[in-house]
């Protein structure tokens, strides 16, 4: 009976092979792993979400040390969960065969029906329906990322180029030059902070880490006079905008420019008076009694004045192979970038960043407690047994009434601020300590610093003053494009040199139209000269 099922024509398999084949046919397929929580996946690197690392000011830790299996070293820096760090498709399943492999060719051959004709003429291609949504609706509305400073300044180079970038690639592709620039920024940040990898399991923990890093950045600024890579958030015309400032410091980049100030155009210049003579306005001021006392009894009667609070100045670091500093149109994106940083930082310092808009934009639960694992990781990084005490410095913002940052127990601090809403209140307190005069403490002299990408050496710099009217006009017009209230426009004829390095030049209708326009103008000019000669 065991041979009743045997074929009259024999079998291609031996009895042993039959047994193996039978086992393979009855073997259960292994269940596929469940996909990760989509809420924890960042779709691309431009989500402005930094890697899951905590920043430890180097003033708190002056030697490399080991705690268990965690080493405070750049070797443990890992990319953020789900962030693409390469251009390959990380979402592709691992068991897909290559079409060129033997398995792939076999699968293709088995998928072709032998009854289907081999040469089937292709049918008419249906034209795609034009997407009439605004750029904001298509690319920067939940669940997609919020607007960033990069989104607002990139169109200042060419709106059409950025439109092509979004519609064709979905993001700005990282070029080798951009990767070199990232390496320079990473080296500069390592001069200020240690970075330690942190395991993140919830979005609230991820955002708690981002806010905590800002708090540490502010403390580093007060302790050392400088910090790098400080993240900022703001609300522009009802929209959340995010950015990362390269450098903040107490050093004014251009004292002469700052000394010029901003004079009211309606104010008339006043004649200078002798040193021993005072004007009538001095005696009518609110401090007239003090002025009279000084006038009658000399300067010795004047009480000592408090040291003015220092300003904090913004610097943006750029990498550039050319030794010259960009001019005119080439400098416009950096100009607007610096001004946007100033606007966002000033709004945070003034308490104008509305968390009732910020947290819902990212689908965050502001009152959800942080996980115990997150608090344990952050609290363990500042253990007194592993770190040196901070040096006693006379930082510009130190005062007897302000508690020393290093004396605060980090674990107790996090337990007392165990949610995004509570941690944001702590951030607000840190901002007040760092900027005692509010938005007036943010220096209005801005600096762009240019470094060589190969070794990070400074090759030049450019300073400018904050211009609120210019920024308002730029953001108003730019948001009109983002909201679809006007079409994207290309460059003017004077900036046509930008088209030479644009990857979309061949398909750009704006460029072709400008060429035809210039050709027609040249033809009319020749005809006009010909008629005048006649």
DAFEN-V140170 format. One record per backbone hydrogen bond with DSSP energy under -1.0 kcal/mol. NH is the residue of the N-H (numbers start at 1). CO is the residue of the C=O. E is the energy in kcal/mol with one decimal. If there is no record, write none. Layout:
nh=NH co=CO e=E
nh=NH co=CO e=E
//
This chain:
nh=4 co=1 e=-1.5
nh=6 co=3 e=-1.2
nh=10 co=7 e=-1.3
nh=18 co=14 e=-2.3
nh=19 co=15 e=-1.8
nh=20 co=16 e=-1.9
nh=21 co=17 e=-2.9
nh=22 co=18 e=-2.4
nh=23 co=19 e=-2.1
nh=24 co=20 e=-2.2
nh=25 co=21 e=-2.2
nh=26 co=22 e=-1.5
nh=40 co=37 e=-2.1
nh=41 co=38 e=-1.1
nh=47 co=44 e=-1.3
nh=53 co=51 e=-2.7
nh=54 co=196 e=-2.7
nh=56 co=194 e=-2.6
nh=58 co=192 e=-2.2
nh=60 co=57 e=-1.6
nh=67 co=70 e=-2.7
nh=70 co=67 e=-2.4
nh=72 co=65 e=-1.8
nh=73 co=71 e=-2.1
nh=76 co=73 e=-1.6
nh=77 co=74 e=-1.3
nh=83 co=80 e=-2.1
nh=90 co=88 e=-1.1
nh=92 co=89 e=-1.0
nh=101 co=98 e=-1.7
nh=105 co=101 e=-2.5
nh=106 co=102 e=-2.2
nh=107 co=103 e=-2.3
nh=108 co=104 e=-2.2
nh=109 co=105 e=-2.4
nh=110 co=106 e=-2.2
nh=111 co=107 e=-1.4
nh=136 co=482 e=-2.8
nh=138 co=134 e=-2.4
nh=139 co=135 e=-2.5
nh=140 co=136 e=-1.6
nh=144 co=141 e=-2.3
nh=149 co=242 e=-2.1
nh=152 co=148 e=-1.4
nh=153 co=149 e=-1.9
nh=154 co=150 e=-2.2
nh=156 co=153 e=-1.4
nh=157 co=154 e=-1.7
nh=158 co=154 e=-1.2
nh=160 co=489 e=-1.0
nh=162 co=158 e=-1.8
nh=163 co=159 e=-2.3
nh=164 co=160 e=-2.7
nh=165 co=161 e=-2.2
nh=166 co=162 e=-2.3
nh=167 co=163 e=-2.5
nh=168 co=164 e=-2.4
nh=169 co=165 e=-2.1
nh=170 co=165 e=-1.1
nh=179 co=175 e=-2.1
nh=180 co=176 e=-2.1
nh=181 co=177 e=-2.2
nh=182 co=178 e=-2.1
nh=183 co=179 e=-1.8
nh=184 co=180 e=-1.8
nh=185 co=181 e=-2.3
nh=186 co=182 e=-2.3
nh=187 co=183 e=-2.0
nh=188 co=184 e=-2.2
nh=189 co=185 e=-2.4
nh=190 co=186 e=-2.0
nh=192 co=189 e=-1.8
nh=193 co=189 e=-2.6
nh=194 co=56 e=-2.9
nh=196 co=54 e=-2.0
nh=198 co=52 e=-2.8
nh=206 co=202 e=-2.0
nh=207 co=203 e=-2.4
nh=208 co=204 e=-2.3
nh=209 co=205 e=-2.2
nh=210 co=206 e=-1.6
nh=211 co=207 e=-2.5
nh=212 co=208 e=-2.5
nh=213 co=209 e=-2.3
nh=214 co=210 e=-1.5
nh=215 co=211 e=-2.1
nh=216 co=212 e=-2.4
nh=217 co=213 e=-2.1
nh=218 co=214 e=-2.3
nh=219 co=215 e=-2.1
nh=220 co=216 e=-2.4
nh=221 co=217 e=-2.0
nh=222 co=218 e=-2.1
nh=223 co=219 e=-2.2
nh=224 co=220 e=-2.9
nh=225 co=221 e=-1.9
nh=227 co=248 e=-2.4
nh=229 co=246 e=-1.4
nh=230 co=245 e=-2.0
nh=232 co=243 e=-2.9
nh=234 co=241 e=-2.2
nh=236 co=239 e=-2.8
nh=239 co=236 e=-1.9
nh=241 co=234 e=-2.7
nh=242 co=147 e=-1.5
nh=243 co=232 e=-2.1
nh=245 co=230 e=-3.1
nh=247 co=315 e=-1.5
nh=248 co=227 e=-2.5
nh=249 co=313 e=-1.7
nh=250 co=225 e=-1.7
nh=258 co=254 e=-2.1
nh=259 co=255 e=-2.2
nh=260 co=256 e=-1.0
nh=267 co=264 e=-2.0
nh=277 co=274 e=-1.6
nh=288 co=285 e=-1.4
nh=291 co=287 e=-2.1
nh=292 co=288 e=-2.9
nh=293 co=289 e=-2.1
nh=294 co=290 e=-2.2
nh=295 co=291 e=-2.5
nh=296 co=292 e=-2.2
nh=297 co=293 e=-2.5
nh=298 co=294 e=-1.6
nh=301 co=298 e=-1.3
nh=302 co=299 e=-1.7
nh=312 co=441 e=-2.9
nh=313 co=249 e=-3.4
nh=315 co=247 e=-2.3
nh=316 co=447 e=-2.5
nh=318 co=449 e=-3.3
nh=320 co=451 e=-2.4
nh=330 co=327 e=-1.7
nh=331 co=328 e=-1.1
nh=335 co=331 e=-2.4
nh=336 co=332 e=-2.4
nh=337 co=333 e=-2.2
nh=338 co=334 e=-2.4
nh=339 co=335 e=-1.8
nh=340 co=336 e=-2.3
nh=341 co=337 e=-2.3
nh=342 co=338 e=-2.1
nh=343 co=339 e=-2.3
nh=344 co=340 e=-2.8
nh=345 co=341 e=-2.7
nh=346 co=342 e=-2.4
nh=347 co=343 e=-2.0
nh=348 co=344 e=-2.0
nh=349 co=345 e=-2.6
nh=350 co=346 e=-2.1
nh=351 co=348 e=-1.3
nh=352 co=347 e=-3.2
nh=354 co=352 e=-1.1
nh=357 co=354 e=-1.3
nh=358 co=354 e=-2.3
nh=359 co=355 e=-2.0
nh=361 co=357 e=-1.2
nh=363 co=360 e=-1.4
nh=364 co=359 e=-2.2
nh=368 co=365 e=-1.6
nh=375 co=371 e=-2.0
nh=376 co=372 e=-2.5
nh=377 co=373 e=-2.2
nh=378 co=374 e=-2.4
nh=379 co=375 e=-2.8
nh=380 co=376 e=-1.9
nh=386 co=383 e=-1.4
nh=387 co=383 e=-1.2
nh=398 co=395 e=-1.6
nh=408 co=405 e=-1.1
nh=413 co=409 e=-2.5
nh=414 co=410 e=-2.5
nh=415 co=411 e=-2.3
nh=416 co=412 e=-1.8
nh=421 co=366 e=-2.6
nh=423 co=419 e=-2.8
nh=424 co=420 e=-2.4
nh=425 co=421 e=-1.3
nh=426 co=422 e=-1.6
nh=427 co=423 e=-2.2
nh=428 co=424 e=-2.3
nh=429 co=425 e=-1.8
nh=430 co=426 e=-2.2
nh=431 co=427 e=-2.3
nh=432 co=428 e=-1.8
nh=433 co=429 e=-1.9
nh=434 co=430 e=-2.1
nh=435 co=431 e=-2.8
nh=438 co=435 e=-2.2
nh=440 co=437 e=-1.2
nh=441 co=438 e=-2.1
nh=442 co=439 e=-1.5
nh=443 co=312 e=-3.0
nh=446 co=464 e=-3.0
nh=447 co=314 e=-1.7
nh=448 co=462 e=-3.0
nh=449 co=316 e=-2.9
nh=450 co=460 e=-3.0
nh=451 co=318 e=-3.0
nh=452 co=457 e=-3.0
nh=456 co=452 e=-2.9
nh=459 co=450 e=-3.1
nh=460 co=450 e=-1.3
nh=462 co=448 e=-2.2
nh=464 co=446 e=-2.1
nh=466 co=444 e=-2.6
nh=471 co=467 e=-2.1
nh=472 co=468 e=-2.7
nh=473 co=469 e=-2.2
nh=474 co=470 e=-2.1
nh=475 co=471 e=-2.9
nh=476 co=472 e=-2.3
nh=477 co=473 e=-1.9
nh=478 co=474 e=-2.6
nh=479 co=475 e=-2.7
nh=480 co=476 e=-1.1
nh=481 co=477 e=-1.2
nh=482 co=478 e=-2.0
nh=483 co=479 e=-2.2
nh=484 co=481 e=-1.6
nh=485 co=480 e=-2.8
nh=495 co=492 e=-1.3
nh=496 co=493 e=-1.5
nh=498 co=495 e=-1.8
nh=499 co=496 e=-1.4
nh=500 co=497 e=-1.1
nh=501 co=498 e=-1.2
nh=502 co=499 e=-1.1
nh=505 co=502 e=-1.2
nh=512 co=508 e=-1.6
nh=513 co=509 e=-2.4
nh=514 co=510 e=-2.2
nh=515 co=511 e=-2.1
nh=516 co=512 e=-2.3
nh=517 co=513 e=-2.3
nh=518 co=514 e=-2.7
nh=519 co=515 e=-2.5
nh=520 co=516 e=-2.5
nh=521 co=517 e=-2.3
nh=522 co=518 e=-2.3
nh=523 co=519 e=-2.2
nh=524 co=520 e=-2.5
nh=525 co=521 e=-2.2
nh=526 co=522 e=-2.1
nh=527 co=523 e=-2.3
nh=528 co=524 e=-2.3
nh=529 co=525 e=-2.2
nh=530 co=526 e=-2.3
nh=531 co=527 e=-2.3
nh=532 co=528 e=-2.0
nh=533 co=529 e=-1.8
nh=534 co=530 e=-1.4
//
